[in-house]
Amino acid sequence: MNQNAAKHYWEQQILNASPAERVVLLYDGAIRFLLSAKQAIEAGDIQSRFNNNKRAGDIIMYLFETLDMEKGGEIAGNLSRIYQYMLNRLVQIDLKNDTEVIDE
């Protein structure tokens, strides 16, 4: 599958997904980027690690920013704390260049 076809496929998946399915797609994307960051650490590729870690962080920040604290109640509050923790841990990936933080 060429890049344009793959991009079109993902765009269609996102457009046709329910809100809950979109969140799952975002989680999957963050996980994929973190696994790529881990591979980059193991390969000694600092730039790739940074880029993939940033993309994972962008996804988590988006999830954090789109929480509806009024409608979401306790669940939104719990997710907010989880996302904040994750964002703090992503900083540690860049500071320590360590796969253990990713594994966590």
C-alpha positions, 0 to 999 in steps of 0.5 A, a space after each residue: 500500500 503506498 503512502 497516499 492510499 494508507 493516508 486515505 485509509 486512515 482518514 476514512 477510518 477516522 471520519 467513519 469512527 464513533 467518538 469512542 472509536 476515535 479515542 481508541 484510534 488515538 490511543 493506538 497511534 500514541 502506542 505506535 509512536 512510543 514503540 517507534 521511539 523505543 526502537 529509535 532509542 535502541 538504535 541510537 537515533 535521538 532525532 527519531 526518538 524525539 520526533 516519535 515521542 513528540 507525536 505521542 505527546 501531541 496525541 495525549 495532549 489532544 486527549 487531555 485538552 478535549 476532556 469535558 470535565 463537566 459532562 465527564 465527571 469522575 471519569 474525566 477527572 481520572 483521565 485528566 490525572 492519567 494524561 498529566 502523568 503520561 505527559 510528565 513521563 514523556 518528558 523523562 523519555 527525552 531527558 533520560 533516553 531510557 526505554 524503561 519509561 516507555 515500557 511503563 
